[in-house]
Amino acid sequence: MTALSRRGVLKSLPLAAGAVVAAGAAGPPAAARQATDPAFPEPETRSSSPGPGRLETELTVRLTELDVPGVGRVSTRTYEGTVPGPTLRVHPGDSLEITQINALPVNGDAAHQAMNVPHHFNSFNLHTHGMHVDPTGEADNVFRVFGPAGAPGAVGTHRSRIDVPADHPAGTFWYHPHLHGSAATQVLGGMAGVLVVDGDVDAVPEIAAAREVVVCISELKVSGGRVPDLTSHGVYDGIASTFLVNGAKEPVLTIAPGEIQRWRVVNAGGLTAHFLSLGGQEMHQIACDGITFMEPGATTGVTLPVGGRVDLLVRGGMPGTYKLTGGGPSHHLLTLVVTGAARTMSLPGRLPGRPTELPEPTRTRTLTFRSYENVFSGAFPNAYRILGDGETPPAGPQGGRGDVAWGRYSPGFVNQRVRLGEVEEWTVVNDSHTHHHHPFHLHTNHFLLTAVDNRRLETPVWHDTVAVPSNGSVTFRLRAEDFTGRSMAHCHQLQHGDEGMMQIVEYVN
């Protein structure tokens, strides 16, 4: 069996149709960063207090009329009136306490009964994507419902408390709503924000010396000055995606020749993968999905699935203007300007990363992502299913596979029970002949990707989200730790998830 290098697998994982080439550039923290690039948009940052750390904050969700640079007026749901929402920064051992205010109107589909038809677009909840935290209670519990108030003009108030473990990895994560039925509509309207856990990797001298920037790539579906709700399968098909970096279209970023910057890049969209490329500028990846590598890895391009994150060290090259293009030669996401006095900066040799090994598995599972066209009547005719081990049993009296429930999300059925501490090997297969873009996301625990299309990786890579190749597969090892309770595994092409391509995973002692 031929082994794939880490660089090879990161470049070979699939893109959605119309995927874009994207990258970000940088600036130092806070005021110094804005003084360096005054025109570059920066999300507001809210950080935990020193000492026994605590970040107590509010996030208000409301319909907002945005003035989007390069796009114009857009009516959409937002956190705190901005796209993206504020960047939240915490440390291992901190508590993150969020009061979420639902200032949206009452739902117009209160009598809605079909679970796997998008619905309740004015209700939401909170998912801290990639965080290794409690999935139950008031923490990262995606089974909660944060509904609007029942009376016009009133608001609904909902609270979350997420205790970050003292040994939580330092890295780049993000938050977004995850209520089944409304997640695609809300994320495609820009409801998302970056969540940073500061820690050991940030103290590496070469990284501490680099300017840092959060690069949050949002994907909005804008039509007629608004983001429409997903009320039928084809609502978004005829709407070209609007890609924003930190809320602006094609912003300008600067870097000096020889300067090294640290970029935290987040794909906070709902449908489209990105291939990160920088027009020949030098890039070194230092983390994937919030897990630091053992050493930097030079790369010329990285596939970033929906929901994925990468941390990059970028060195400015020859002075000039570089267009970062994607989806065709006339489309670029941002412009990188290399300018100013040359600098001499170093790359780190080693990093405080997580070892890329797990013991031999004691259990195996196989999940298959499969979609079918024109199965149902009505506005959502397609069936998005997860088959194989743990597939949803038929609900009809005949017990046949033609039942509408077969392989689709059921809130009362646990598809996978995973024992803490036990090493498992999962193979996720993508045999969908249509709508075949299926990024796999697991909540609560990272997994160690070991093979793509049955080709072993020379160096396995930790992920929480990975694209599954069309007519192919990914294989990974999983050792769930620390937290029991119900969680999720699903397709992170969010329209597929809302229509049933989702399973319940219960972590048990």
Secondary structure, DSSP 8 states (H G I E B T S, - for coil): ---B-HHHHHHHS---TT-EEE------SHHHHHHH-TTS----EEE--SSS-EEEEEEEEEEEEEEETTTEEEEEEEETTBSS--EEEE-TT-EEEEEEEE-S---S-TT---TTS---TT-B--EEET--S--STTSS-TT--B---SSTT--EEEEEEEE--TT---EEEEEE---TTTHHHHHTTT--EEEEE--GGGGSHHHHTSEEEEEEEEEEE-BTTB-----STTTTTTS-EEEEETTBSS-EEEE-TT-EEEEEEEE--SS--EEE--TT-EEEEEEETTEEEEEEEEES-EEE-TT-EEEEEEE--SSEEEEEE-SSTT-EEEEEEE-SS-------S------S-----SEEEEEEEEEESS-SSSS---EEEEEETT-----STT--TTSTTTTS--TT---EEEETT-EEEEEEEE--SSS--EEEEESSS-EEEEEETTEEEEEEEEESEEEE-TTEEEEEEEE--S--EEEEEEESSHHHHHTT-EEEEEEE-
